[in-house]
Amino acid sequence: MVDNTQLPPAQELAISRDLMTLSRHVLQQVGGGSYDAQAQDLSALMGRIALAGKLISRHLSRSGLVEDALGSTGSVNVQGEEVKKMDQYANRIFIRALEQSGLVCRLASEEMEKPYYIPENCPVGRYTLLFDPIDGSSNIDVNLAVGSIFSVRQQEGNDETGEALDLLQDGRKQLAAGYILYGSGTVLVYTIGKGVHSFYLDPSLGEFILVQENIQVPSTGNTYSINEGNFCSWPESIRQYVMHLHRTPGYTSRYSGALVADMHRILMLGGVYLYPGTESHPDGKLRLLYETAPMAFLMEQAGGRASTGTQNVLDVIPKKLHQRTPLIIGSPDDVALVESFVGSGASAQEPVQVSELRR
C-alpha cells in the first residue's frame, strides 16, 4: 500500500516553512509551547504590527498610482522635519491597527508631540508601542527602500498628562523590537529577547512567513554606512576613522538614507552604521526611543553592538520623549574599531588598539 502521508523532503520543508507564520512563531518563542498570557499578548501585538506593515506595504506599492499619496503635507513634525503624506498615512495606520488590539494603552511616535492614549484599552491594556512609522521618508518620492521601526514596552502607571515619565527608562526595558523593510520584498525582523528572526511577506498568502531564525551578524564586515556629506561637521575622531577606512583596501561605503535598509544589510552581511553628532546637531538626528534603542536591542540579540561612542545605547536613560542620540551599530569588531578612534570607555574591555583589529 502506498503511504500517502509522506512527501519528498523538499516538499515537506516547503510546507513546514509556509506553516510557520509570525504569530505562531511568537507563541513558540514566548510561551515555549505553554501559550501563557504574555505569549498570547505578544503574539496578538505582533499580529497587529504585521497588519500595519501589510497595509503600508500595499499603499507604498500603489503610491505612484494613487492620487495625493506622494509629496509633502506642507507641515513639519515635532522634530522640525518636513512631514511626507506617507508619514501621516503610516502613523495613522499604526494607531488604528493597535487601538483595535485591546492590549495597547498608549502609542508614541516621532510624528506626534505627545503619546496617543487609548482610554478604552487602559483598564486591561498592558503595553506601550513606540514606533517610527516611516523611516527614510525622503526616499519615498524616488521609489527607494524605506521602513518602519517598532518597540514594545510594559505599560507602567496611568500617566495621561502627556509627560509619559515611565517611558523615560533605558532600552533594556523593551519587551520586543524590530523593523519592517519595504523594498523589493517586504521583510519583518523582530526579537523578543530570544534571538533575531526574519519573515518575508508572501503576497499570495497574505502572511509573513519565517525565512531565517536566530540570525547572527558577522563579527566584522567590509561595509560602512554613513552620510559623508556631513564630513566637515563631524567630530575629529569620526573624520579620522573614515579617513582610515579610505586608506584601507577592502572597505565599501553603502548609505541609502534609510536606517532600516542599511541596518538590514549590516545584520545580514556585517559592517557598521554610523550617525554621529555634527556641529549643528551634537546629539545626532536619530531618536532614542523610536530608532536607536529598538535597533540596539535587536542588534545585541544578533551578537552585535550598539554604542553612542561613549556608552552602550541600551544604557542611555532619556530625559525627554523625543531625545536624540548618536549611533554606532553593527558587527562587534567594527563598532570596537570606531570606539578606538573615539577613545571612549563604552566597552567594558580594555581600550582597543586599532592594530589588534582587522586591517
DRENTI-444833 format. One record per residue (C-alpha): residue in three letters; residue number from 1; x, y, z. Coordinates in nm, 2 decimals. Each point is the difference from the previous one (the first is absolute). Example, Ala and Ser with C-alpha at 12.3 -4.5 7.8 and 13.67 -1.06 7.14 Angstrom:
2
rest/nr/xx/yy/zz
ALA/1/1.23/-0.45/0.78 $
SER/2/0.14/0.34/-0.07 $
***
This chain:
359
rest/nr/xx/yy/zz
MET/1/0.00/0.00/0.00 $
VAL/2/0.13/0.35/-0.09 $
ASP/3/0.05/0.23/0.30 $
ASN/4/-0.18/0.32/-0.11 $
THR/5/0.11/0.18/0.32 $
GLN/6/0.36/0.02/-0.11 $
LEU/7/0.14/0.27/-0.24 $
PRO/8/0.35/0.05/-0.14 $
PRO/9/0.23/0.19/0.24 $
ALA/10/0.00/0.32/-0.20 $
GLN/11/-0.38/0.01/0.00 $
GLU/12/-0.01/-0.07/0.37 $
LEU/13/0.24/0.28/0.07 $
ALA/14/-0.21/0.24/-0.21 $
ILE/15/-0.31/-0.09/0.19 $
SER/16/0.17/0.05/0.34 $
ARG/17/0.12/0.34/-0.12 $
ASP/18/-0.34/0.11/-0.12 $
LEU/19/-0.16/-0.10/0.32 $
MET/20/0.24/0.19/0.22 $
THR/21/-0.18/0.34/0.01 $
LEU/22/0.11/0.29/0.21 $
SER/23/-0.28/-0.04/0.26 $
ARG/24/0.08/-0.37/0.05 $
HIS/25/0.37/0.07/0.03 $
VAL/26/-0.05/0.26/0.27 $
LEU/27/-0.22/-0.24/0.20 $
GLN/28/0.27/-0.26/-0.02 $
GLN/29/0.27/0.25/0.09 $
VAL/30/-0.17/0.15/0.30 $
GLY/31/-0.21/-0.29/0.14 $
GLY/32/0.23/-0.29/-0.09 $
GLY/33/-0.31/-0.20/-0.08 $
SER/34/-0.20/0.11/0.31 $
TYR/35/-0.16/0.30/-0.17 $
ASP/36/-0.03/0.20/0.32 $
ALA/37/-0.17/0.34/0.02 $
GLN/38/0.31/0.20/-0.09 $
ALA/39/0.07/-0.23/-0.30 $
GLN/40/-0.35/0.05/-0.13 $
ASP/41/0.02/0.38/0.06 $
LEU/42/0.33/0.04/-0.19 $
SER/43/-0.12/-0.23/-0.28 $
ALA/44/-0.31/0.21/-0.04 $
LEU/45/0.20/0.33/0.01 $
MET/46/0.25/-0.13/-0.26 $
GLY/47/-0.30/-0.10/-0.21 $
ARG/48/-0.13/0.36/0.01 $
ILE/49/0.34/0.14/-0.08 $
ALA/50/0.02/-0.24/-0.29 $
LEU/51/-0.34/0.11/-0.12 $
ALA/52/0.11/0.37/0.01 $
GLY/53/0.31/-0.11/-0.20 $
LYS/54/-0.22/-0.17/-0.26 $
LEU/55/-0.22/0.30/-0.05 $
ILE/56/0.30/0.24/-0.02 $
SER/57/0.17/-0.24/-0.25 $
ARG/58/-0.31/-0.01/-0.22 $
HIS/59/-0.04/0.38/0.01 $
LEU/60/0.37/0.05/-0.09 $
SER/61/-0.02/-0.24/-0.29 $
ARG/62/-0.29/0.20/-0.14 $
SER/63/0.11/0.35/0.10 $
GLY/64/0.10/0.11/-0.35 $
LEU/65/-0.35/-0.09/-0.12 $
VAL/66/-0.20/0.14/0.29 $
GLU/67/-0.09/0.37/-0.01 $
ASP/68/0.14/0.21/0.29 $
ALA/69/0.22/-0.28/0.13 $
LEU/70/0.34/0.14/-0.06 $
GLY/71/0.17/0.33/0.09 $
SER/72/-0.01/0.22/0.32 $
THR/73/-0.30/0.10/0.21 $
GLY/74/0.15/0.35/0.03 $
SER/75/0.04/-0.03/0.37 $
VAL/76/0.28/-0.10/0.24 $
ASN/77/0.00/-0.25/0.29 $
VAL/78/0.11/0.05/0.36 $
GLN/79/0.36/-0.06/-0.12 $
GLY/80/-0.02/0.30/-0.24 $
GLU/81/0.01/-0.23/-0.30 $
GLU/82/-0.21/0.01/-0.31 $
VAL/83/-0.29/-0.24/0.02 $
LYS/84/-0.06/-0.22/-0.30 $
LYS/85/-0.35/-0.12/-0.08 $
MET/86/0.12/-0.35/0.04 $
ASP/87/0.12/0.08/0.35 $
GLN/88/-0.34/0.12/0.09 $
TYR/89/-0.17/-0.30/-0.15 $
ALA/90/0.23/-0.26/0.16 $
ASN/91/-0.03/0.17/0.34 $
ARG/92/-0.38/-0.02/-0.02 $
ILE/93/0.02/-0.37/-0.11 $
PHE/94/0.20/-0.10/0.30 $
ILE/95/-0.24/0.19/0.24 $
ARG/96/-0.31/-0.16/-0.15 $
ALA/97/0.16/-0.35/-0.01 $
LEU/98/0.11/0.01/0.36 $
GLU/99/-0.30/0.18/0.16 $
GLN/100/-0.21/-0.30/-0.12 $
SER/101/0.23/-0.25/0.17 $
GLY/102/-0.14/0.07/0.35 $
LEU/103/0.35/-0.04/0.14 $
VAL/104/0.17/0.33/-0.07 $
CYS/105/-0.08/0.29/0.24 $
ARG/106/0.23/0.25/-0.16 $
LEU/107/0.19/0.06/-0.32 $
ALA/108/0.29/0.23/-0.05 $
SER/109/0.14/0.10/-0.34 $
GLU/110/0.26/0.24/-0.13 $
GLU/111/-0.28/0.16/-0.20 $
MET/112/-0.20/0.09/0.32 $
GLU/113/0.09/0.26/0.26 $
LYS/114/-0.16/-0.20/0.28 $
PRO/115/-0.10/-0.36/0.04 $
TYR/116/-0.33/-0.11/-0.14 $
TYR/117/-0.22/-0.15/0.28 $
ILE/118/-0.27/-0.26/-0.06 $
PRO/119/-0.21/0.04/0.32 $
GLU/120/-0.23/-0.30/-0.08 $
ASN/121/0.31/-0.23/-0.01 $
CYS/122/0.16/0.13/0.32 $
PRO/123/-0.19/-0.20/0.25 $
VAL/124/0.14/-0.32/-0.15 $
GLY/125/0.26/0.12/-0.24 $
ARG/126/0.34/-0.09/0.13 $
TYR/127/0.23/0.13/-0.27 $
THR/128/0.14/0.31/-0.17 $
LEU/129/0.11/0.01/-0.36 $
LEU/130/0.27/0.24/-0.12 $
PHE/131/0.05/0.03/-0.37 $
ASP/132/0.15/0.18/-0.30 $
PRO/133/-0.28/-0.04/-0.26 $
ILE/134/0.22/0.07/-0.30 $
ASP/135/0.38/0.00/0.04 $
GLY/136/0.18/0.16/-0.30 $
SER/137/-0.31/0.18/-0.13 $
SER/138/0.22/0.22/-0.22 $
ASN/139/0.04/-0.31/-0.22 $
ILE/140/-0.37/-0.04/-0.06 $
ASP/141/-0.05/0.24/-0.29 $
VAL/142/0.29/-0.16/-0.19 $
ASN/143/-0.11/-0.36/0.06 $
LEU/144/0.29/-0.11/0.22 $
ALA/145/-0.02/-0.23/0.31 $
VAL/146/-0.16/0.12/0.32 $
GLY/147/-0.10/-0.17/0.32 $
SER/148/-0.19/0.01/0.33 $
ILE/149/0.16/-0.05/0.34 $
PHE/150/-0.19/-0.12/0.31 $
SER/151/0.06/-0.06/0.37 $
VAL/152/-0.24/-0.16/0.26 $
ARG/153/0.03/0.09/0.37 $
GLN/154/-0.19/-0.10/0.31 $
GLN/155/-0.26/0.27/0.10 $
GLU/156/0.09/0.15/0.33 $
GLY/157/-0.23/0.24/0.19 $
ASN/158/-0.29/0.19/-0.14 $
ASP/159/0.16/0.33/-0.10 $
GLU/160/-0.24/0.18/-0.23 $
THR/161/0.16/0.34/0.04 $
GLY/162/0.20/-0.04/-0.32 $
GLU/163/0.33/-0.02/0.19 $
ALA/164/0.03/-0.38/-0.03 $
LEU/165/0.27/0.00/0.27 $
ASP/166/0.00/-0.38/0.02 $
LEU/167/0.13/-0.01/-0.36 $
LEU/168/0.31/0.18/0.11 $
GLN/169/0.18/-0.32/0.08 $
ASP/170/0.29/-0.18/-0.15 $
GLY/171/-0.03/-0.22/-0.31 $
ARG/172/0.03/-0.32/0.20 $
LYS/173/-0.36/0.05/0.10 $
GLN/174/-0.12/-0.10/-0.35 $
LEU/175/-0.20/-0.32/-0.03 $
ALA/176/0.02/-0.02/-0.38 $
ALA/177/0.15/0.20/-0.28 $
GLY/178/0.05/-0.02/-0.37 $
TYR/179/-0.05/0.16/-0.34 $
ILE/180/-0.19/-0.05/-0.33 $
LEU/181/0.20/0.07/-0.32 $
TYR/182/-0.20/0.09/-0.31 $
GLY/183/0.22/-0.08/-0.30 $
SER/184/-0.01/-0.25/-0.28 $
GLY/185/-0.18/-0.21/0.26 $
THR/186/-0.15/0.08/0.33 $
VAL/187/0.21/-0.13/0.29 $
LEU/188/-0.08/0.00/0.37 $
VAL/189/0.28/-0.06/0.25 $
TYR/190/-0.07/-0.03/0.37 $
THR/191/0.14/-0.10/0.34 $
ILE/192/-0.17/-0.07/0.34 $
GLY/193/0.34/-0.05/0.17 $
LYS/194/0.03/-0.35/-0.14 $
GLY/195/0.20/0.05/-0.32 $
VAL/196/-0.08/0.18/-0.32 $
HIS/197/-0.23/-0.14/-0.26 $
SER/198/-0.09/0.10/-0.36 $
PHE/199/-0.33/-0.03/-0.18 $
TYR/200/-0.10/0.08/-0.36 $
LEU/201/-0.34/0.10/-0.10 $
ASP/202/-0.15/-0.25/-0.25 $
PRO/203/-0.25/0.20/-0.20 $
SER/204/-0.18/-0.31/-0.11 $
LEU/205/-0.07/-0.11/0.36 $
GLY/206/-0.02/0.35/0.16 $
GLU/207/0.23/-0.13/0.27 $
PHE/208/0.34/0.07/0.13 $
ILE/209/0.19/-0.34/-0.03 $
LEU/210/0.31/-0.09/0.19 $
VAL/211/0.32/-0.01/-0.22 $
GLN/212/0.28/0.02/0.26 $
GLU/213/0.03/-0.07/0.37 $
ASN/214/0.26/0.11/0.25 $
ILE/215/0.18/0.24/-0.23 $
GLN/216/0.36/0.08/0.11 $
VAL/217/0.18/0.30/-0.14 $
PRO/218/0.35/-0.08/-0.12 $
SER/219/0.27/0.11/0.25 $
THR/220/0.13/0.24/-0.27 $
GLY/221/-0.09/0.12/-0.34 $
ASN/222/0.14/0.21/-0.29 $
THR/223/-0.29/0.25/-0.02 $
TYR/224/-0.04/0.33/0.18 $
SER/225/-0.31/0.22/-0.02 $
ILE/226/0.02/0.37/0.08 $
ASN/227/-0.11/0.32/-0.17 $
GLU/228/0.34/0.13/-0.11 $
GLY/229/-0.17/0.33/-0.11 $
ASN/230/0.03/0.10/0.37 $
PHE/231/0.38/-0.07/0.00 $
CYS/232/0.10/0.35/0.09 $
SER/233/-0.25/0.02/0.29 $
TRP/234/0.10/-0.32/0.17 $
PRO/235/0.22/-0.02/0.31 $
GLU/236/0.37/-0.04/-0.09 $
SER/237/0.00/-0.36/0.13 $
ILE/238/-0.27/-0.11/-0.25 $
ARG/239/0.18/0.18/-0.28 $
GLN/240/0.32/-0.19/0.09 $
TYR/241/-0.19/-0.33/0.00 $
VAL/242/-0.15/0.05/-0.34 $
MET/243/0.34/0.12/-0.15 $
HIS/244/0.15/-0.32/0.15 $
LEU/245/-0.26/-0.20/-0.20 $
HIS/246/0.08/0.19/-0.31 $
ARG/247/0.36/-0.10/0.03 $
THR/248/-0.08/-0.36/0.08 $
PRO/249/-0.06/-0.24/-0.30 $
GLY/250/-0.32/-0.20/0.00 $
TYR/251/-0.25/0.24/0.16 $
THR/252/-0.31/0.10/-0.19 $
SER/253/-0.23/0.29/0.08 $
ARG/254/-0.38/-0.06/-0.02 $
TYR/255/-0.25/0.26/0.12 $
SER/256/-0.36/0.00/-0.10 $
GLY/257/-0.15/0.28/0.21 $
ALA/258/-0.22/-0.25/0.18 $
LEU/259/0.12/-0.15/0.33 $
VAL/260/-0.21/-0.32/-0.05 $
ALA/261/0.15/-0.07/-0.34 $
ASP/262/0.36/0.05/0.11 $
MET/263/-0.06/-0.19/0.33 $
HIS/264/-0.14/-0.30/-0.19 $
ARG/265/0.30/-0.02/-0.22 $
ILE/266/0.24/0.01/0.29 $
LEU/267/-0.20/-0.25/0.20 $
MET/268/0.03/-0.25/-0.29 $
LEU/269/0.35/0.08/-0.13 $
GLY/270/0.18/0.18/0.28 $
GLY/271/0.15/0.34/0.03 $
VAL/272/-0.09/0.32/0.18 $
TYR/273/-0.25/0.28/-0.02 $
LEU/274/0.08/0.34/0.15 $
TYR/275/-0.21/0.32/0.06 $
PRO/276/0.23/0.21/0.21 $
GLY/277/-0.07/0.35/0.14 $
THR/278/0.08/0.30/-0.21 $
GLU/279/0.07/0.37/0.08 $
SER/280/-0.37/0.09/-0.05 $
HIS/281/-0.13/-0.33/0.16 $
PRO/282/0.25/-0.11/0.27 $
ASP/283/-0.23/-0.29/0.10 $
GLY/284/-0.06/-0.11/-0.36 $
LYS/285/-0.34/-0.02/-0.16 $
LEU/286/-0.12/-0.35/0.09 $
ARG/287/-0.26/-0.03/0.28 $
LEU/288/0.09/-0.22/0.29 $
LEU/289/-0.34/-0.15/0.08 $
TYR/290/-0.12/-0.05/-0.35 $
GLU/291/0.31/-0.09/-0.19 $
THR/292/0.33/-0.06/0.18 $
ALA/293/-0.12/-0.19/0.30 $
PRO/294/-0.22/-0.25/-0.20 $
MET/295/0.29/-0.05/-0.25 $
ALA/296/0.25/-0.04/0.29 $
PHE/297/-0.22/-0.27/0.17 $
LEU/298/-0.03/-0.19/-0.32 $
MET/299/0.37/0.03/-0.10 $
GLU/300/0.12/-0.12/0.34 $
GLN/301/-0.23/-0.30/-0.03 $
ALA/302/0.17/-0.08/-0.33 $
GLY/303/0.35/0.01/0.17 $
GLY/304/0.08/0.36/-0.11 $
ARG/305/0.04/0.32/0.19 $
ALA/306/-0.15/0.35/0.01 $
SER/307/0.18/0.30/0.15 $
THR/308/-0.04/0.37/0.02 $
GLY/309/0.38/0.02/0.00 $
THR/310/0.01/0.06/0.37 $
GLN/311/-0.24/-0.27/0.13 $
ASN/312/-0.22/-0.29/-0.09 $
VAL/313/-0.32/0.13/-0.17 $
LEU/314/-0.21/-0.23/0.22 $
ASP/315/0.13/0.16/0.31 $
VAL/316/-0.10/0.36/-0.10 $
ILE/317/-0.28/0.13/0.22 $
PRO/318/-0.19/0.26/-0.20 $
LYS/319/-0.09/0.34/0.16 $
LYS/320/-0.28/0.07/-0.25 $
LEU/321/-0.22/-0.19/-0.23 $
HIS/322/0.16/0.11/-0.33 $
GLN/323/0.36/-0.01/0.12 $
ARG/324/0.26/-0.05/-0.27 $
THR/325/0.32/-0.20/0.02 $
PRO/326/0.30/-0.08/-0.21 $
LEU/327/0.02/-0.36/-0.13 $
ILE/328/0.28/-0.24/-0.08 $
ILE/329/-0.15/-0.34/-0.07 $
GLY/330/0.09/-0.33/-0.17 $
SER/331/0.26/-0.27/0.02 $
PRO/332/0.17/-0.01/0.34 $
ASP/333/0.36/0.03/-0.14 $
ASP/334/-0.10/0.29/-0.22 $
VAL/335/-0.17/0.19/0.28 $
ALA/336/0.31/-0.05/0.22 $
LEU/337/0.21/0.14/-0.28 $
VAL/338/-0.21/0.32/-0.01 $
GLU/339/0.02/0.03/0.38 $
SER/340/0.38/-0.03/-0.01 $
PHE/341/0.00/0.32/-0.21 $
VAL/342/-0.25/0.17/0.23 $
GLY/343/0.20/-0.11/0.30 $
SER/344/-0.31/-0.07/0.21 $
GLY/345/-0.04/-0.23/0.29 $
ALA/346/-0.32/-0.14/-0.15 $
SER/347/0.14/-0.36/0.00 $
ALA/348/0.06/-0.18/0.32 $
GLN/349/0.32/-0.14/-0.16 $
GLU/350/0.34/0.16/0.01 $
PRO/351/0.04/0.28/-0.25 $
VAL/352/0.01/-0.14/-0.35 $
GLN/353/0.32/0.04/-0.20 $
VAL/354/-0.07/0.05/-0.37 $
SER/355/0.29/-0.23/-0.10 $
GLU/356/-0.17/-0.28/0.19 $
LEU/357/-0.32/0.02/-0.21 $
ARG/358/-0.05/-0.09/-0.36 $
ARG/359/0.23/0.17/-0.25 $
***
